[in-house]
Each structure stands twice: as structure tokens, then as C-alpha cells.
Amino acid sequence: MDEHSFLVNRERAVDYLNSLDKVFVNDQFLNWDSENRIKVRIVSARAYHSLFMHNMCIRPTPEELENFGTPDFTIYNAGMFPCNRYTTYMTSSTSVNLNLKRKEMVILGTQYAGEMKKGLFTLMHYLMPKRQILTLHSGCNMGKNGDVALFFGLSGTGKTTLSTDHNRFLIGDDEHCWSDKGVSNIEGGCYAKCIDLSGDKEPDIWNAIKFGTVLENVVFDEYTREVDYYDKSVTENTRASYPIEYITNAKIPCVGPHPKNVILLACDAFGVLPPVSKLTLAQTMYHFISGYTALVAGTEEGVKEPRATFSACFGAAFIMLHPTKYAAMLAEKMQKHGATGWLVNTGWSGGSYGSGSRIKLSYTRKIIDAIHSGSLLKETYTKTNIFGLAIPTKLEGVPTEILDPVNTWKDKTMYEETLLKLAGLFKNNFETFTNYKIGTNDDLTKEILAAGPNL
């Protein structure tokens, strides 16, 4: 859109907000790294939106609020009030506009609170790399010995579940920065999926749902007010937004040293990726740029079989620069600080969706525990065909036969066909990135391309 259309929308939102008897204003921060934090002001029409952002951004102390001053960025959220569909570039009554020059965001015609969270994350993907700070769509936790792990993954791969571990300190579940000093959480809260939630399966998230938590899309008994977390009648995408302090083992302030492990999560519904693979630096870059997971039948209308989906850097909707720029920064930081890359499949084994079975969460947790402890690094590894992934020959607490996916398929011919199909999808997706140079003399580009599946 052009500047004029933005200003028309801005004026419309501000006029609507000015007409209300009450508006809600939040002055808050982004980034727990105090040297690189951003001051944001959110002006909204609904208390729900204000509480959501109160939970999700960093809450200033009374003294910081008193001396807050001029914000670095402002959001005008008019909520349900629509944009004018006849304004140039408008295609519906909903419009979400971000203007970097004016340092403003305008929201019209939608009551989805996540637009504000997403808009600010997009802003950070633009501002932080200018300071040589890498922005990451990842979860992050830290062991008692100070070992930090990053968890990348698209929706449904287990990013929040696996980063929220009662044996480790939670730095954050979704958005982070990696600077020369280490990692820092961008947010002040968590936005956890709560479909099928129970106190037994995920006690930390369960216990975080209390007064002040925002629940979205859930079904509850209007008389007892009891929530039915198993009810999917509205959507499977039920969510809980709560301050990070509601997690008992959260690390406050939410900062940590340089990561030791970088874990890329994929929910492979084709059932051909191993439960865990140790990656070379080039392979880590390849799978980071690819950002793979799979949709399964039933999640979207018309999906009859697994469908691969790729989101560059595990956050294509947020990145403002070319994906290879973020990948080069990640490679540099991993190499400098000695981090190991891992690919963990939380999806299917023994066949594709519909014939195989989902890898048990208890097995995935054993894998993650072995990565954290360092014991997995000491195991013996073999290489898989096509993808060339290094897989351990054994792992305590995980059945040996599932470590190499070919062992779990009864129909070996079907396994080979499915493996080749997925490899082809990876190749086709990566064609978009082959014309961009990474590293000195383009050397890293060649390594990354060679690290993909070999057909």
C-alpha cells in the first residue's frame, strides 16, 4: 500500500478510538536485553486486547512507567471497526498495516489479538539485524548448568511443549534474540496451545492458567465455568496467553548465555524422517531455510493425504530480509559459539499419517533429554539414504528399531517411494533460494545445497 492509504486507515482508526468513552493504553517493552529493548505503546478499543498485550509484552516497573517517555513504536487497534473497502488497496473490511517509516501499526476490522503480537515480531525482524542481532522464531530454555537450547518449529511440532520443561528454566516459548552477549526473550509472556491439555501431560502450562490468563477459542460450561480442553468444536487452535512469571521455573530476567544446542522440530506426517538426527552446520542451514513440517488429513478441507508445508526460517510470515540473511547470521553464531544442530521429528513412524502412528511424546522427551545432557553426542551414528542424516544406533529409553524409520515400515517399497517424494518436495521448495550467495566467495551456498537430499 502507499503512504496515502496508510494515513487514511490511520485517521479512521484514531477517529474511532477518539469517539469511544474508554480506550485502553499499554506502555510496555520488547526484549529482555535492556541495551536493545524497544518501547511500545498499544492503544486499543477492547479490554481483551489490552490484557492480551499486558501478558505478552514485558511489563515495566512503576518507576520505568513513570519515566517511559516517547515510545519507539505505536499500535492503534480499532478492533471490530472496519476499514473503508473503497480505500485504495483494500480488498475487505479487514486491514492490518505496518509503517516502518512512521513507526506505527494500524489494525481495522479484526478482533484477533495475535495481529499485535505478530506485528511487533515482524518489527523486531527488521530492527534487530541492523544491530547485528539475530531474531528467532523459537522456544528457549536453560539447564541448571547454564546450557541453553533453542527450539525451532512450526505450529503443531511441539515447540512450546518441549521448551516448557519442569527440569529446566524457561527463557521463552516463541520469540528470541541472539546477540553477542547471548540470548534474550523478546516477550514477557507465553502463548500456548491448550487443545487436549491436562495437568498430567503438561503440568507447567496447566498450572499457568489462572486469574489474568487469557483463554481463546475454548468451550466452557456457562454454569460451572469449567473449561473443556478436549472440545474442538470451535477450532483445534485453542490458546492460553499468560505472563511468563506464571511458569514456576521461568528464568527472570529472561536472558541466557549462548546456545549449546539448536533443535529443529518437524512433524513429518510422511513418516520417513528419523526421530532424531545430528546435523552438520550446512545441514542445519538447509533445514533452517526450508522450515519444513506437514499438514495431515482432517486439518484442512480437501486434505486427503500428508501435505508438506515450508516456512523459511520457521517464520516466513515475520521475516523482513531474505531468508539467507538470517541463515548466514545463525551459521556464524553457531560456528563461533560451538552450537550443535539437531533435527527432531515429532510426527509419524511406521508409515504415513493414516497407516503409521505418531511418535510417542515420552520418546521425544527422552531424545531431548539426551541432547541436553550431552549423552547423545557420544553415541555411534550411521547415515540415512537420500537425506544423508546422521542417526544414533541406540538411545536410552527409545526403542532402537524406530531410530531408523525404514525399520518400522512393513512395506519397504512404499517407504522408498514416500522418501523420494518428500525429498523431491524439499528440492522443489529450495529452488527459490539457489540464486543467493551466502558466505565469502559463495562457499557456504555450495555447502548448503550439497547438504540437501541427494536424488
C-alpha positions in Angstrom: 0.0 0.0 0.0 1.1 3.6 -0.4 1.6 6.3 2.3 -1.8 7.9 1.5 -3.8 4.7 2.0 -2.0 4.1 5.3 -2.8 7.6 6.5 -6.5 7.1 5.5 -6.6 4.0 7.6 -4.7 5.6 10.5 -7.1 8.5 10.6 -10.1 6.2 10.5 -8.7 4.1 13.4 -7.7 7.2 15.5 -11.1 8.9 14.9 -12.9 5.7 16.0 -10.8 5.4 19.1 -11.4 9.1 20.0 -15.1 8.5 19.7 -15.1 5.9 22.5 -15.9 6.6 26.1 -13.0 4.5 27.2 -9.8 3.3 25.4 -7.0 1.1 26.8 -3.4 2.2 26.6 -0.4 -0.1 27.4 3.2 1.2 27.6 5.5 -1.8 27.5 8.8 -3.2 26.4 10.1 -5.7 23.8 13.4 -7.6 24.5 14.7 -8.5 28.0 18.2 -7.3 26.8 17.9 -3.9 28.4 20.5 -2.4 26.0 18.4 -3.4 23.0 14.8 -3.1 24.2 12.1 -1.3 22.3 9.4 0.8 23.9 5.9 0.2 22.5 2.6 1.9 23.1 -0.6 0.0 22.3 -3.9 1.9 22.1 -6.9 -0.5 21.8 -10.7 -0.4 21.9 -11.1 -3.6 23.9 -10.1 -4.7 27.4 -9.3 -8.1 26.0 -6.7 -6.7 23.6 -5.2 -4.7 26.3 -4.9 -7.7 28.7 -3.5 -9.9 26.0 -0.7 -7.4 25.3 -0.2 -6.8 29.0 0.5 -10.6 29.2 2.6 -10.9 26.0 4.9 -7.8 26.2 7.4 -7.0 29.0 5.6 -5.2 31.9 7.6 -2.1 33.1 8.1 -1.4 36.8 6.2 1.6 38.3 9.4 3.6 38.1 10.0 2.6 34.4 6.4 3.5 33.6 6.8 6.9 35.2 9.9 7.7 33.0 8.6 5.8 29.9 8.8 8.9 27.6 8.1 8.7 23.9 7.5 5.2 22.6 9.7 3.8 19.7 6.6 2.2 18.1 2.8 2.7 18.4 -0.1 0.4 17.7 -3.6 1.8 17.0 -6.0 -1.2 17.3 -9.6 -0.3 16.3 -10.7 -3.9 16.7 -14.1 -4.6 15.1 -14.3 -1.2 13.4 -13.8 -1.8 9.7 -11.6 -0.1 7.1 -13.3 1.5 4.2 -13.4 -1.1 1.4 -13.2 1.6 -1.2 -9.9 2.9 0.1 -7.1 2.1 -2.5 -5.5 -1.3 -1.9 -8.3 -2.5 0.4 -9.8 -5.9 -0.6 -12.1 -6.5 2.5 -13.2 -4.8 5.7 -10.1 -6.0 7.5 -6.7 -4.3 7.2 -3.5 -4.7 9.2 -0.9 -2.0 8.3 2.7 -1.6 9.5 4.6 1.5 8.6 8.3 1.4 9.4 8.9 5.0 8.5 6.2 6.3 10.8 6.9 3.6 13.4 3.2 2.8 13.6 0.8 -0.1 13.2 -2.9 0.3 12.4 -5.5 -2.5 12.8 -9.0 -2.3 11.5 -11.8 -4.9 11.1 -10.4 -7.8 13.1 -10.6 -8.7 16.8 -7.8 -11.3 16.6 -5.4 -10.2 19.3 -2.5 -12.1 17.7 -2.2 -9.5 15.0 -0.4 -7.2 17.5 2.0 -9.9 18.6 2.8 -10.8 15.0 3.2 -7.2 14.0 5.7 -6.5 16.8 7.7 -9.6 15.9 7.8 -8.5 12.3 9.2 -5.2 13.5 11.9 -6.9 15.5 12.9 -8.9 12.4 13.7 -5.6 10.8 15.2 -3.6 13.6 17.5 -6.2 15.3 19.5 -7.5 12.3 20.5 -3.8 11.8 22.2 -4.1 15.1 23.8 -7.5 14.2 21.3 -9.2 16.4 19.6 -12.4 15.1 15.8 -12.7 15.7 14.5 -16.2 16.1 11.0 -17.7 15.9 11.9 -20.3 18.6 11.4 -21.6 22.1 14.4 -21.4 24.5 15.3 -23.0 27.8 18.3 -23.4 30.0 19.6 -26.3 32.2 20.8 -25.9 35.8 24.4 -25.9 34.5 23.7 -22.9 32.1 23.4 -24.9 28.9 20.9 -23.2 26.6 18.8 -24.8 23.9 16.8 -23.2 21.1 13.7 -25.0 19.7 12.5 -24.1 16.2 9.3 -25.4 14.8 6.1 -24.5 13.0 2.6 -24.9 14.7 1.9 -28.4 15.9 5.5 -29.6 16.1 5.8 -29.2 19.9 7.9 -26.1 20.2 6.1 -24.7 23.3 5.5 -28.2 24.9 9.2 -29.2 24.6 10.7 -25.9 25.6 8.5 -25.8 28.7 10.3 -28.4 30.7 10.0 -28.5 34.6 13.6 -29.8 34.8 14.9 -26.7 33.0 14.5 -22.9 33.3 12.2 -21.4 30.6 13.7 -18.3 28.9 10.7 -18.1 26.5 8.4 -20.1 24.3 8.3 -18.3 21.0 10.4 -15.2 20.1 14.1 -14.5 20.9 17.1 -12.5 20.0 20.7 -13.8 19.8 23.3 -11.1 20.3 27.0 -11.0 21.1 26.0 -11.4 24.8 23.8 -14.4 24.4 20.0 -15.0 24.1 17.1 -12.9 25.3 13.3 -13.3 25.2 11.5 -10.6 23.1 8.3 -11.2 25.0 7.0 -11.1 28.6 4.5 -13.9 28.2 3.6 -17.2 26.6 1.0 -18.1 24.0 0.5 -21.9 24.5 -1.8 -24.2 22.6 -4.2 -25.9 25.0 -6.1 -28.4 23.0 -6.3 -31.7 24.9 -4.4 -30.0 27.8 -4.2 -31.8 31.1 -2.3 -31.4 34.4 -0.7 -34.8 33.9 0.6 -34.2 30.3 1.7 -30.6 30.7 1.7 -29.5 34.3 3.6 -26.2 33.8 1.1 -24.9 31.2 -1.9 -26.3 33.2 -0.8 -24.5 36.4 -0.2 -21.3 34.5 -3.9 -21.0 33.6 -5.2 -18.8 36.5 -6.6 -15.3 37.1 -5.1 -13.0 34.5 -4.7 -15.7 31.8 -6.5 -15.1 28.5 -8.1 -18.2 27.0 -9.0 -18.1 23.3 -11.5 -20.3 21.4 -12.1 -22.7 24.3 -15.5 -24.1 25.2 -16.6 -23.9 28.8 -19.7 -24.7 30.9 -21.6 -21.5 31.4 -22.8 -22.5 34.8 -19.7 -24.0 36.4 -17.2 -22.0 34.2 -15.2 -25.2 33.8 -13.2 -25.4 30.6 -13.4 -28.5 28.4 -9.9 -28.6 26.8 -10.9 -31.6 24.7 -13.7 -29.8 22.9 -12.6 -28.9 19.3 -16.0 -27.6 18.1 -14.7 -24.0 17.6 -11.2 -24.9 16.4 -8.3 -27.0 17.4 -6.3 -23.8 17.7 -7.3 -23.1 21.3 -4.8 -20.9 23.2 -3.7 -19.6 26.5 -1.9 -16.2 27.0 -0.2 -15.7 30.3 2.7 -13.7 31.8 5.9 -15.8 31.8 6.1 -15.4 35.6 3.1 -17.8 35.8 5.6 -20.6 34.8 7.2 -21.5 38.1 10.6 -22.3 36.7 10.8 -19.3 34.3 14.2 -17.5 34.3 13.7 -13.9 35.3 15.1 -11.8 33.7 14.6 -13.9 30.5 18.2 -13.9 29.3 20.8 -16.6 29.0 24.3 -17.4 27.6 25.0 -18.6 24.0 23.1 -21.7 23.0 24.7 -25.1 23.1 22.1 -26.9 21.0 19.9 -25.7 18.1 16.9 -28.1 17.7 14.8 -28.0 14.5 11.4 -29.7 15.1 9.4 -31.2 12.2 6.1 -33.0 12.4 6.7 -35.3 9.5 3.4 -36.9 8.5 5.0 -38.8 5.7 6.8 -40.9 8.3 10.2 -41.1 6.7 12.3 -38.7 8.7 14.2 -40.2 11.7 13.0 -39.3 15.3 16.4 -37.6 15.8 19.4 -36.7 13.5 22.6 -34.9 14.3 23.2 -32.2 11.7 26.3 -30.7 10.2 26.4 -26.9 10.1 25.4 -26.9 6.4 22.5 -29.3 7.0 21.3 -27.1 9.9 21.3 -24.1 7.5 19.5 -26.2 4.8 16.7 -27.3 7.2 16.5 -23.9 8.8 15.9 -22.2 5.5 13.5 -24.9 4.5 11.4 -24.7 7.7 9.5 -28.0 7.0 6.5 -29.6 8.6 3.5 -31.4 7.2 -0.3 -30.9 7.3 -2.3 -34.0 7.9 -5.7 -35.1 6.5 -8.5 -33.6 8.5 -6.7 -30.4 9.5 -7.9 -28.6 6.4 -10.8 -29.2 4.0 -9.7 -31.2 1.0 -6.5 -32.6 2.5 -6.7 -36.4 1.9 -3.0 -37.2 2.4 0.0 -35.6 4.1 0.9 -32.3 2.6 4.3 -30.8 3.0 4.5 -27.1 4.1 7.6 -25.0 4.2 8.1 -21.7 6.0 11.5 -20.1 5.6 13.4 -19.8 8.9 10.4 -21.3 10.6 8.8 -17.9 10.4 8.2 -16.7 6.8 5.3 -14.5 7.8 7.6 -12.4 10.0 10.9 -12.1 8.3 11.7 -8.8 6.6 15.0 -9.7 4.9 15.8 -12.5 2.6 15.9 -15.9 4.5 19.5 -16.5 3.6 20.5 -13.3 5.6 19.1 -14.8 8.8 20.6 -18.2 7.9 24.1 -16.7 7.5 23.8 -15.0 10.9 22.7 -18.2 12.5 25.6 -20.1 10.9 28.1 -17.5 12.1 26.8 -17.6 15.7 26.6 -21.4 15.8 30.2 -21.7 14.5 31.5 -19.0 16.8 30.0 -20.5 20.0 30.2 -24.2 19.1 26.5 -25.0 19.0 25.3 -28.4 17.6 22.3 -28.6 15.2 19.7 -31.4 15.6 16.6 -32.4 13.5 13.9 -33.9 15.7 10.8 -35.5 14.1 7.7 -35.3 16.3 5.5 -36.8 13.6 4.8 -40.3 12.3 6.7 -43.6 12.4 5.9 -46.9 10.7 4.1 -45.3 7.9 2.5 -42.1 6.8 -0.4 -40.5 8.6 -3.3 -42.9 8.4 -1.2 -46.1 8.4 1.7 -45.3 10.8 1.5 -44.0 14.3 2.6 -40.7 16.0 5.9 -40.9 17.7 5.2 -41.0 21.5 5.8 -37.8 23.3 7.7 -39.8 26.0 10.2 -40.9 23.4 10.6 -37.4 22.1 11.3 -36.2 25.6 13.9 -38.9 26.1 15.6 -37.7 22.9 15.5 -34.0 24.0 16.9 -35.0 27.5 19.8 -36.9 25.8 20.5 -33.8 23.7 20.5 -31.5 26.8 22.7 -33.9 28.8 25.3 -34.3 26.0 25.0 -38.1 26.0 23.5 -38.1 22.5 26.7 -36.5 21.1 28.7 -39.5 22.4 26.6 -42.2 20.6 27.7 -44.0 17.4 26.0 -42.8 14.2 25.0 -44.2 10.8 23.9 -42.3 7.7 20.5 -42.5 6.1 19.9 -42.7 2.3 18.7 -39.7 0.3 18.7 -37.1 3.1 22.2 -38.2 4.4 21.2 -37.7 8.1 23.3 -39.0 10.9 21.2 -41.1 13.2 22.2 -42.7 16.5 22.4 -46.6 16.6 20.9 -46.5 20.2 19.4 -44.2 22.7 18.4 -45.0 26.2 14.6 -45.1 26.7 13.8 -45.1 23.0 13.2 -48.4 21.1 16.2 -49.0 18.8 14.1 -50.1 15.8 12.4 -46.7 15.5 15.7 -44.7 15.2 16.0 -45.6 11.5 12.5 -45.1 10.0 12.9 -47.8 7.3 12.8 -50.5 10.1 9.3 -49.5 11.1 7.7 -49.7 7.7 6.3 -53.1 6.7 6.1 -52.1 3.0 9.7 -51.2 2.2 8.9 -50.3 -1.4 6.3 -47.8 -0.2 8.8 -46.4 2.2 11.3 -45.7 -0.6 8.6 -44.1 -2.8 7.5 -41.9 0.1 11.1 -40.9 0.9 11.8 -39.9 -2.7 8.5 -38.0 -2.8 9.4 -35.9 0.3 13.0 -35.4 -1.0 11.6 -34.0 -4.3 9.3 -31.6 -2.4 12.4 -30.3 -0.4 14.3 -29.9 -3.7 11.5 -28.0 -5.4 11.0 -25.7 -2.4 14.7 -24.9 -2.2 14.9 -23.8 -5.8 13.8 -20.4 -4.6 17.0 -19.9 -2.6 19.6 -21.2 -5.0 20.4 -17.8 -6.6 21.5 -16.1 -3.4 25.1 -16.1 -2.2 25.9 -16.9 1.4 29.4 -16.6 2.9 32.7 -15.5 1.5 33.1 -16.4 -2.3 29.8 -18.1 -2.2 31.3 -21.1 -0.4 28.6 -21.6 2.1 25.9 -21.6 -0.6 27.5 -24.6 -2.3 27.8 -26.4 1.1 24.2 -25.8 1.9 22.9 -27.0 -1.5 25.1 -30.2 -1.1 23.5 -30.7 2.4 20.0 -31.2 1.0 18.6 -34.6 -0.2 20.6 -36.4 -2.9 18.3 -37.8 -5.5 
